[in-house]
Amino acid sequence: MKSKILVVDDEPLNLQLLRQILEDTYRLVYATDGEKAYNATVKHNPDLILMDIMMPNMDGYEACRKLKANPEISKIPVIFITSMGEIDDEKLGFDIGAVDYIIKPINGSILKRRIQTHLSLVRMDELEKTQLIIIQRLGRAAEYKDNETGLHVIRMSYYCRIIAEKIGRSESWCKMIFQASPMHDIGKIGVPDNILLKPGPLNEEEKTIMEKHPKDGYDIIGYHQSRLLQMAAEIALSHHEKWDGTGYPNKLIKDEIPFSGRVVAVADVFDALTSDRPYKDEWSVEKAVGFLNDQSGIHFDPVLIDAFNKGLADILDIKEKWSEKSSDQNN
C-alpha cells in the first residue's frame, strides 16, 4: 500500500507542483493552512507531512508545535518546504521538531529521495518497537507458569538498563540489554510444571532438569545475524553463571562470563528475591540488598554490585511502578 502524505501550502501552484511530483508514488491529502493541517493530521493520520511555513491563520512553525504537542500524532515526521532560507529559519524548524528543511525551488527527484529516507526511518522505528513487544511477550510467556502477571521480565529489564547506565555503558548497549534481557528464561518453557511450581527444595534429579533451561533457552533463540537476538541468546545461556565459577551450565568464572549475563544475574536475583514465588516468600528490600552485597565477588561481579547500589533509588522506583499490587489494582 502506498504511504500517505499530507501536503500543506496556501499557494495552489505549489500544491499542483507537489501533486505532479508525488501522486504516482504516494497517496496525497491536502491542506492550505496550519490549522487545517492539524485537523487533517488528526483525521487522516498521514505517514509524513510536507509543510510550507508562510501561511495565513496559522503558519507552519505554529502548526508543527501543535502537532508535536499531541502525543497521538507527534511521531509523524514533518518536512518543511519553504523559501525561507536563512540559517536561523532552518534552525528554528529543526528546534521545534521537523526532521528536514527543504528550500524552494523544489527539485522533484531530491524531494522524493528525502521522503523515502524519512519513511524508511519511520518503518525501522516501527519494526524495532514490534520486535521489542514480541520479545517481551515471549519472555512473559516463559514466566507465566510461576509468575502469572509476567511483570518480572519488565522489572528486571529496567534494572538491567539502570545497572548498565551506572557502569557507563553506551546508550546503544543499555538499550540493547533492556530489549534482550526479557528472553533470559525462555528455556523454562521446557521445564515440567511439577518442578517449576514445586513449593519446596528440588532433589538432585529435579535440579539437573531445571539447570538445563539456560542451554534450552539458547537453543530456542538460536543464532541470528541480529545483534539483539545474539545478546538474548548469550544472556539465556549465561545468566546463571557465578563470578566464582560455581554456576551453571558451564561453570564459567569471572570475565569468562559474558558481561550481559553478569548484569542480568544481578537484576534477575534481586527481583526474584523481592517477589513471591511458589518456593519462597517475598524478601524485604533490605534483606535482598544485603544478600547481593554479601555475594559480591562470589556470585556476582563486584563492579556490578557497586553499580546496583548506585542505581538503587531508580531500581526501587521501577519496582514500585511495576509491582504486582499495582497490576492487581489496574486490573
Secondary structure, DSSP 8 states (H G I E B T S, - for coil): ---EEEEE-S-HHHHHHHHHHHTTTSEEEEESSHHHHHHHHHHH--SEEEE-SS-SSS-HHHHHHHHHH-TTTTTS-EEEEES---HHHHHHHHHTT-SEEEESS--HHHHHHHHHHHHHHHHHHHHHHHHHHHHHHHHHHHHTTT-TT-HHHHHHHHHHHHHHHHTT--HHHHHHHHHHGGGTTGGGGGS-HHHHT-SS---HHHHHHHTTHHHHHHHHH---S-HHHHHHHHHHHHTT--TTS--SSS---GGGS-HHHHHHHHHHHHHHHTS-BTTB----HHHHHHHHHHTBTTTB-HHHHHHHHHTHHHHHHHHHHT-HHHHHHH-
